[in-house]
Amino acid sequence: MEYFNVRVYGLLLNDNDELLISDEQEYGMRFTKFPGGGLELGEGLIDGLKREFMEECDVEIEVVNHFYTTDFVVKSAFNNSQIISVYYLVRNITPVNVTIKTVPFDFDGEGEILQAFRWVPITALSIADFEFPTDKRVVELLLNEL
């Protein structure tokens, strides 16, 4: 591993105790993750998370609480970096303004980079539905809190 790659993600629950998740296709892979992504140079964690939610979901958020930071070594699935991920519980301050799907990987259109969102009841979350080790750990922690 050659460098650190800092990622920031938001855990957004709606009034029905459903968590917003993102199905994505990129680099020839399909994966499910939480909304968020990579920090840009010169950007703080919370500003980066707010930017990612605007870019991906067209929604303004506020951070409620820190939830989890990677505490084990994770190599990126896409390059030779070590991933450090920070997860926050967030609340939307504007309505979620994206098409919500009910079937995994139900993408609109075609292309190299695709994304679709789903609301999943927190009680229906499954570690097996997530590709990346840190997301799996976050699901485990969420399920232990129930």
N, C-alpha and C positions, 0 to 999 in steps of 0.2 A: 504494500500500500504506500502510496506516494504523498498523499495529502488528506486533510480533513474536509469533509463535505457536510456543512451544517444545514439541516432541514428543519422546518417548523410546520406543525400540523394542528388543526383545530377539531375538537370534539363538540359538535353542535347537536344538541338535543332539541326536539320540538315539544309542543304541549302534550303529545301522545306518547312521550318517552321513546321516541324513535330517533336513531342516530343517523346523521347524513354521512353516506359513504360514496366513494368515487370508484367507478369501474373505468379502467384505462387500457389503451393499447398503444404501445410505443416500443421502438427498437425490436419489433417482431414478437414482443411479449404481451400477454394479457395479465392484468393484475387488479386487485381490489385494494384500496387504501383509503385513508382519511383525507379530506380536503387540505391542501397545503402544498408546500414544495420547498425549493432551495432558496436559501438566503442570498441576496445579492451583496456584493462588496459595498461597504459603507452603510449597511442597513441593520437596524436592530431587530431582535426576534419578533416583537409585537408589531412593529411597522411592516416587517416582512409577511407576517401572518395576515394582517389586514389587507395588504396588497394582493396576496394569493387568493383570498376570499373574493375580492373585487374582480380579479382576473378570471377566476374559475367559475364563480357562482353569482357574480353581479350583486353581492350583498355586503353591506357594512356590518362589521361585528365589533364587539368589545370583549376583552379577555376577562373571564370571571376568576379563574384560578390556574396555576400551574398544575399539571397532572402527572407528567412523567418526563424524564430525560434518560436517554440511552445510558445504561450502566454496564454494558458488555461490548465487546468488539464486534462490529458489523462491517463487512466488506460490501461495497456497492455491487449491485447486480449489473451495473452498466459501465463502470470504469474502475480504475485502480485506486479508488479513494476509500477512506474509512468514514462511515456514516455516523454522524452525531445528530440524533433527532430529539426535538423538544415538542411536547404535546401540551396543549392548553385546553381547558374547558372554556368554551366561548358561547356568547349569546348574540343572536342577530338583532340589530337595531333597525334594519330595513327588511322588508319581506324577501324571502329566498325567491330569486327570480330566474330559476332555471327549470327546464323540463325535468320532471321526476319520473323515472322509469320504475317498473316493478320486476323486470326480468334482468338478471345480470348480463352485462355486455351488450345491451340493446342500444347500439350506437346509431345515431342519425348520420347518414352520409358514409363516405369512404375516405381513406387516406392513411398516412403513416402514423399520425397522432390523433387518437380518438378518446373521447371522455363522455361518460354518462353518470348521472347521480341517482341514488336510491335512498329512501328512508327505510331503515331496518329497525324493527322493535329491539330495544336493547336486550330483552330476554331471548331473542332469536339469534343474537350474534354468535358466530362460530369461529373459533381460531382457524379452522380449516379453510374458511372463506378468504383468508388473507395470505398474500404471497410472502411478504417480507417479515423477517424475524422480529423487528421492533414493533411492527403493527400487531403481530401475534401476541407479543408480551403485553401490549396495551389492552387488547381484547381480554386477555387473561385477567389483568388487573380490574377491568370494568366488571367482568362477570363475578369476581371475588367480592366486589363492593355491593352486589345485589343481595 
